[in-house]
Amino acid sequence: MGDISVTKLAGYSLIIGPILALVCYFIQPGGILGIGGSTADPIDSAAVVKLLVDNPELGTLTSLLIPVGVLVFLSGIMFFVQNMAGGSGHAVARLGLPMVMAGTFGWVLASAFSMSISGGVAADAGAEAIFAINVISALTFGAGLVLIAIGASTREEINSNLAYIATLSGVVVVVSSVVTAFAPDSAKDMNAVTGIAFIVGTLWFILIGRQLITD
């Protein structure tokens, strides 16, 4: 491991980080897969709290692993954007990087609230904070993904068609977040849509990561 190059490590980060975060996102209590009893409505704080309290081990585990996943991913995407310096698309991608960082740190904070609820420390107020933080985090991350993918689409070494698909997934995340913000009752359905869009984005990151590893 001591001999691994920065480029290859960034590639592994773009593969492992998103997969870890996405899997935990899906399997967390009250998540899209309904593990733990059901899929909670994000605006029903009592239901969110109950699912986390009733499944403390899974809730705590996923709350600990999601930050690890998103921060490992952040390390990889920072290298990817910085590696574009001096070429086409760098300026646009660089604009998206702080947005991805904001979304990442927001999810770390939301995971801290989830962990505290699973441990019986926080209650309804924590669940309400999770909802608000997740909406903003998804919005900023989606916007950042759009800009980074647009920037990458101009690069000769990047498959532009795949970059356009990643751009579209980011747009879907942004739109879903805006809909949730203005119509909170739609949050449960929008979470499912966002989850699908994140799968598409994750596949693109994996392909980018593989390219960095093999270069």
BARO-112227 format. One record per residue: residue in three letters; x, y, z of N, C-alpha, C in turn. Coordinates in steps of 0.1 Angstrom, whole numbers, plus 5000, padded with zeros to 4 digits. Atoms other than C-alpha are relative to their C-alpha. Layout:
BARO-112227
   code    nc1    nc2    nc3   cac1   cac2   cac3    cc1    cc2    cc3
    ALA      X      Y      Z      X      Y      Z      X      Y      Z
...
END
This chain:
BARO-112227
   code    nc1    nc2    nc3   cac1   cac2   cac3    cc1    cc2    cc3
    MET   5008   4988   5000   5000   5000   5000   5009   5013   5000
    GLY   4992   4989   4999   5029   5023   5007   5005   5005   4986
    ASP   4995   4997   5013   5039   5022   4970   4989   5005   4990
    ILE   5011   4996   5009   5004   5031   4956   5001   5014   4996
    SER   4999   4986   5005   5003   5062   4935   4988   5008   5004
    VAL   5011   4991   4996   4982   5092   4943   4988   4998   4990
    THR   5010   5001   5010   4963   5087   4910   4992   4987   5003
    LYS   5007   5013   4997   4955   5050   4918   4991   5001   5013
    LEU   5008   4999   4988   4944   5058   4953   4988   5009   4998
    ALA   5012   4992   5003   4921   5085   4940   4990   4992   4992
    GLY   5009   5008   5007   4907   5060   4916   4992   4990   5009
    TYR   5006   5009   4990   4900   5035   4944   4990   5008   5009
    SER   5009   4992   4992   4884   5063   4964   4987   5003   4993
    LEU   5012   4997   5008   4860   5071   4936   4992   4987   4998
    ILE   5007   5013   5001   4850   5034   4935   4994   4996   5014
    ILE   5004   5005   4987   4849   5025   4972   4991   5009   5007
    GLY   5007   4990   4992   4836   5057   4987   4985   5001   4996
    PRO   5014   4999   5004   4804   5061   4966   4992   4987   5003
    ILE   5006   5013   4997   4796   5024   4969   4996   4998   5014
    LEU   5003   5001   4986   4799   5024   5006   4989   5009   5005
    ALA   5010   4991   4996   4779   5055   5011   4986   4997   4995
    LEU   5013   5004   5006   4751   5044   4987   4994   4988   5006
    VAL   5005   5012   4993   4748   5010   5002   4994   5003   5013
    CYS   5005   4997   4986   4744   5024   5037   4988   5009   4999
    TYR   5012   4992   5002   4720   5050   5024   4987   4992   4997
    PHE   5011   5008   5004   4698   5023   5010   4995   4990   5012
    ILE   5003   5010   4990   4700   4999   5040   4997   5006   5014
    GLN   5003   4994   4987   4697   5024   5069   4986   4999   5004
    PRO   5014   5001   4995   4666   5021   5091   4991   5011   4994
    GLY   5009   4990   5006   4638   5037   5073   5004   5004   4986
    GLY   4995   4996   5013   4658   5039   5041   4991   4994   4988
    ILE   5008   5004   5011   4645   5031   5006   4996   4986   5000
    LEU   5003   5014   5000   4647   4994   5010   4991   4995   5011
    GLY   5009   5003   4990   4626   4995   5041   5005   4990   5011
    ILE   4994   5009   4989   4650   4975   5063   4998   5006   5013
    GLY   5003   4996   4987   4640   4977   5099   4985   5002   5002
    GLY   5014   5000   4998   4603   4976   5093   4992   5007   4989
    SER   5007   4992   5010   4593   5002   5067   5009   5011   4995
    THR   4994   4988   5005   4603   5032   5047   4993   5012   5006
    ALA   5006   4989   4992   4597   5062   5069   4998   5012   4991
    ASP   5002   4987   5007   4583   5095   5055   5010   5009   5007
    PRO   4990   4992   4994   4612   5119   5061   4994   5012   5008
    ILE   5006   4989   4992   4588   5146   5074   4992   4995   5012
    ASP   5006   5006   4988   4573   5122   5100   5011   4997   5010
    SER   4988   5001   4990   4599   5128   5127   4998   4989   5010
    ALA   5003   5011   4990   4582   5104   5151   5003   4986   4994
    ALA   4997   5012   5007   4584   5076   5125   5015   4997   4998
    VAL   4986   5001   5002   4620   5083   5117   5007   4996   5013
    VAL   4994   5003   4987   4629   5083   5154   4998   4986   5004
    LYS   5003   5013   4996   4611   5051   5160   5008   4989   4993
    LEU   4993   5010   5008   4628   5032   5132   5015   5000   5005
    LEU   4986   4999   4995   4663   5044   5144   5001   4994   5014
    VAL   4999   5005   4987   4656   5036   5180   4997   4985   5001
    ASP   5003   5014   5000   4641   5002   5172   5011   4992   4993
    ASN   4989   5006   5007   4672   4994   5151   5013   5007   5003
    PRO   4988   4992   4996   4701   5009   5171   5013   4996   4993
    GLU   4987   5004   5006   4729   4987   5157   5001   5004   4986
    LEU   5000   4996   5014   4720   4992   5121   5001   5015   4998
    GLY   5000   4986   5001   4713   5028   5126   5013   5006   5003
    THR   4987   4995   4996   4746   5034   5144   5010   4997   4989
    LEU   4990   5004   5009   4766   5014   5119   4999   5008   4987
    THR   5001   4993   5012   4752   5031   5088   5003   5015   5002
    SER   4997   4986   4997   4755   5065   5105   5015   5002   5001
    LEU   4986   4999   4999   4792   5058   5111   5007   4998   4986
    LEU   4994   5003   5013   4799   5044   5076   4997   5010   4989
    ILE   5003   4990   5010   4781   5070   5055   5010   5011   4999
    PRO   4989   4989   5001   4806   5098   5065   5013   4995   4995
    VAL   4987   5005   5005   4835   5075   5058   4999   4999   4985
    GLY   5002   5002   5014   4821   5067   5024   5001   5013   4992
    VAL   5000   4987   5007   4814   5103   5014   5013   5008   5000
    LEU   4987   4993   4998   4847   5116   5027   5011   4994   4991
    VAL   4991   5007   5009   4866   5089   5009   4998   5004   4985
    PHE   5004   4995   5014   4847   5099   4977   5005   5014   4998
    LEU   4996   4986   5002   4854   5136   4983   5015   5001   4997
    SER   4985   5000   5002   4892   5128   4984   5002   4997   4985
    GLY   4998   5004   5014   4889   5111   4950   4995   5011   4990
    ILE   5006   4990   5010   4867   5138   4933   5009   5012   5000
    MET   4992   4989   4999   4890   5165   4946   5013   4998   4991
    PHE   4988   5003   5008   4920   5148   4929   4996   5001   4985
    PHE   5005   5000   5014   4899   5143   4897   4999   5014   4994
    VAL   5002   4986   5005   4890   5180   4894   5013   5007   5000
    GLN   4987   4993   5000   4925   5192   4904   5009   4995   4988
    ASN   4992   5006   5011   4940   5169   4878   4996   5005   4986
    MET   5004   4994   5013   4920   5187   4851   5006   5014   4998
    ALA   4994   4987   5001   4940   5219   4858   5008   5002   4988
    GLY   4992   4997   5012   4954   5236   4827   4993   4995   4987
    GLY   5007   5005   5012   4929   5219   4804   4986   5004   4999
    SER   5014   4996   5002   4894   5222   4791   4991   4995   5011
    GLY   5010   5005   4990   4865   5220   4816   5004   5002   5014
    HIS   4996   4999   4986   4886   5227   4847   4993   5011   5007
    ALA   5007   4989   4993   4870   5261   4855   4986   4996   5004
    VAL   5014   5004   4997   4835   5247   4853   5000   4989   5011
    ALA   4999   5011   4990   4844   5215   4873   5004   5006   5014
    ARG   4996   4994   4987   4862   5236   4899   4989   5008   5007
    LEU   5011   4993   4995   4831   5257   4904   4991   4990   5008
    GLY   5009   5010   4993   4812   5225   4913   5006   4993   5012
    LEU   4993   5007   4989   4838   5212   4938   4995   5005   5013
    PRO   5005   4996   4987   4827   5234   4967   4986   4996   5003
    MET   5014   5005   4998   4791   5224   4961   5000   4986   5005
    VAL   4999   5014   4996   4800   5187   4963   5006   5000   5015
    MET   4995   5000   4986   4820   5195   4995   4990   5004   5010
    ALA   5010   4996   4991   4791   5213   5011   4990   4989   5002
    GLY   5009   5011   4999   4768   5184   5003   5006   4988   5009
    THR   4994   5011   4993   4793   5159   5017   5000   5003   5015
    PHE   4999   4997   4986   4798   5178   5050   4986   5000   5006
    GLY   5014   5000   4995   4760   5182   5053   4996   4986   5003
    TRP   5003   5014   4997   4756   5144   5051   5007   4995   5012
    VAL   4992   5003   4988   4783   5140   5077   4992   5004   5012
    LEU   5007   4995   4989   4763   5162   5100   4987   4993   5002
    ALA   5013   5007   4999   4730   5145   5092   5002   4986   5006
    SER   4996   5013   4995   4747   5111   5100   5002   5001   5015
    ALA   4998   4998   4986   4757   5125   5134   4987   5001   5007
    PHE   5013   5000   4994   4721   5133   5142   4994   4986   5000
    SER   5006   5014   5000   4710   5098   5131   5007   4991   5010
    MET   4993   5008   4990   4737   5082   5153   4995   5003   5014
    SER   5005   4996   4987   4725   5102   5183   4986   4996   5003
    ILE   5014   5005   4998   4689   5092   5177   5000   4985   5002
    SER   4999   5015   4998   4699   5055   5174   5005   4997   5014
    GLY   4995   5003   4986   4717   5058   5207   4991   5005   5011
    GLY   5009   4995   4991   4687   5074   5223   5003   5013   5006
    VAL   4996   4987   4995   4703   5108   5228   4991   5011   4995
    ALA   5008   4990   5006   4683   5129   5204   4986   4994   4997
    ALA   5014   5005   5003   4646   5127   5194   4995   5008   4988
    ASP   5006   4995   5012   4622   5145   5171   5007   5012   4994
    ALA   4993   4988   5005   4642   5177   5168   5012   4995   4991
    GLY   4989   5005   5008   4671   5156   5155   4995   4995   4986
    ALA   5006   5006   5012   4649   5139   5129   4996   5012   4991
    GLU   5004   4989   5008   4636   5173   5117   5012   5007   4994
    ALA   4987   4995   5005   4672   5185   5114   5005   4992   4988
    ILE   4995   5009   5011   4681   5155   5093   4993   5003   4987
    PHE   5008   4997   5013   4653   5163   5068   5005   5012   4994
    ALA   4995   4987   5006   4664   5199   5063   5014   4999   4995
    ILE   4986   5001   5004   4701   5191   5061   5001   4991   4987
    ASN   4999   5009   5012   4695   5162   5036   4995   5007   4988
    VAL   5005   4993   5012   4675   5184   5013   5010   5010   4994
    ILE   4989   4991   5004   4702   5211   5012   5012   4993   4995
    SER   4988   5008   5004   4730   5185   5009   4998   4994   4987
    ALA   5003   5006   5013   4713   5167   4980   5000   5011   4989
    LEU   5000   4989   5009   4707   5201   4963   5014   5004   4996
    THR   4986   4995   5003   4743   5213   4966   5008   4989   4993
    PHE   4992   5011   5006   4758   5179   4958   4995   4998   4985
    GLY   5005   5002   5014   4735   5175   4927   5005   5011   4991
    ALA   4995   4988   5009   4745   5210   4914   5015   4998   4998
    GLY   4985   5002   5002   4782   5202   4920   5002   4989   4990
    LEU   4998   5011   5009   4778   5169   4901   4997   5005   4986
    VAL   5003   4995   5013   4762   5187   4872   5012   5008   4994
    LEU   4989   4992   5005   4791   5212   4869   5013   4991   4997
    ILE   4988   5009   5002   4818   5185   4873   4999   4992   4988
    ALA   5003   5009   5011   4802   5162   4848   5001   5009   4987
    ILE   4999   4992   5012   4798   5191   4823   5014   5003   4996
    GLY   4986   4997   5003   4834   5201   4827   5008   4987   4995
    ALA   4994   5013   5005   4845   5164   4823   4996   4997   4986
    SER   5005   5003   5014   4824   5161   4791   5009   5006   4989
    THR   4992   4994   5010   4848   5184   4774   5014   4994   4998
    ARG   4986   5006   5000   4879   5163   4781   5000   4988   4989
    GLU   4998   5010   5010   4892   5140   4753   5001   4986   5007
    GLU   4998   5013   4994   4900   5112   4778   4988   4995   5007
    ILE   5012   5004   4993   4865   5111   4792   4989   4998   4990
    ASN   5012   5003   5009   4835   5095   4775   4989   5011   5002
    SER   5010   4989   4999   4813   5125   4768   4986   4996   5002
    ASN   5014   5005   4999   4781   5105   4765   4997   4996   5014
    LEU   5002   5004   4986   4786   5090   4799   5000   5012   5010
    ALA   5000   4988   4992   4794   5124   4813   4987   5008   4999
    TYR   5014   4993   5001   4761   5138   4799   4990   4992   5008
    ILE   5010   5008   4992   4742   5109   4816   5002   5004   5014
    ALA   4997   4996   4986   4760   5118   4849   4994   5014   5002
    THR   5005   4986   4999   4750   5155   4842   4985   4999   5003
    LEU   5014   5002   4999   4714   5144   4838   4996   4995   5014
    SER   5003   5005   4986   4715   5124   4871   5001   5011   5010
    GLY   4999   4988   4991   4727   5156   4888   4988   5009   4999
    VAL   5012   4991   5002   4699   5176   4873   4988   4994   5007
    VAL   5011   5007   4993   4674   5150   4886   5001   5002   5015
    VAL   4999   4998   4986   4688   5153   4921   4997   5014   5004
    VAL   5003   4986   4997   4686   5191   4920   4985   5002   5000
    VAL   5015   4998   5002   4650   5191   4907   4992   4993   5012
    SER   5006   5008   4989   4640   5164   4933   5001   5008   5013
    SER   4998   4993   4988   4655   5185   4961   4991   5013   5000
    VAL   5008   4988   5000   4637   5217   4950   4985   4996   5002
    VAL   5014   5004   4998   4604   5198   4948   4998   4997   5014
    THR   5001   5004   4986   4610   5184   4983   4999   5013   5008
    ALA   4999   4987   4992   4618   5219   4996   4986   5007   5000
    PHE   5012   4992   5001   4586   5234   4983   4987   4991   5002
    ALA   5011   5009   4997   4564   5203   4987   5005   4988   5009
    PRO   4995   5010   4991   4576   5184   5017   4992   4986   5000
    ASP   5008   5012   5000   4547   5159   5014   5005   4990   4989
    SER   4995   5009   5011   4565   5145   4983   5013   4994   5003
    ALA   4986   5004   4996   4597   5138   5002   5003   4985   4998
    LYS   4998   5015   5001   4593   5100   5003   5002   4996   4986
    ASP   4999   5004   5014   4587   5097   4966   5013   5006   4994
    MET   4988   4994   5005   4615   5122   4958   5013   4993   5005
    ASN   4989   5008   4995   4639   5102   4980   5003   4988   4991
    ALA   4998   5012   5008   4633   5072   4958   5006   5004   4986
    VAL   4994   4995   5013   4640   5093   4926   5014   5004   5002
    THR   4986   4996   4997   4671   5107   4942   5009   4988   5001
    GLY   4992   5012   4999   4683   5073   4951   5004   4994   4987
    ILE   4997   5005   5013   4680   5061   4915   5011   5009   4993
    ALA   4990   4991   5006   4699   5092   4903   5014   4998   5006
    PHE   4987   5002   4994   4726   5086   4928   5007   4987   4995
    ILE   4995   5013   5005   4730   5050   4915   5007   5003   4986
    VAL   4994   4996   5013   4736   5065   4880   5013   5008   5002
    GLY   4988   4992   4997   4761   5090   4894   5011   4991   5005
    THR   4990   5009   4995   4779   5063   4913   5006   4991   4990
    LEU   4994   5007   5011   4783   5042   4882   5010   5008   4992
    TRP   4990   4992   5007   4800   5071   4865   5012   5002   5008
    PHE   4988   4998   4992   4823   5077   4894   5008   4987   5000
    ILE   4993   5012   5001   4832   5040   4893   5008   4999   4987
    LEU   4993   5001   5013   4841   5042   4856   5012   5010   5000
    ILE   4989   4991   4999   4862   5073   4863   5011   4995   5009
    GLY   4990   5006   4991   4879   5055   4892   5008   4989   4993
    ARG   4993   5011   5007   4887   5025   4870   5010   5006   4990
    GLN   4991   4994   5010   4902   5048   4844   5013   5006   5007
    LEU   4989   4995   4993   4924   5065   4870   5009   4989   5004
    ILE   4992   5011   4995   4936   5031   4883   5008   4994   4988
    THR   4993   5007   5012   4945   5018   4848   5009   5009   4993
    ASP   4991   4990   5007   4962   5050   4836   5014   4998   5004
END
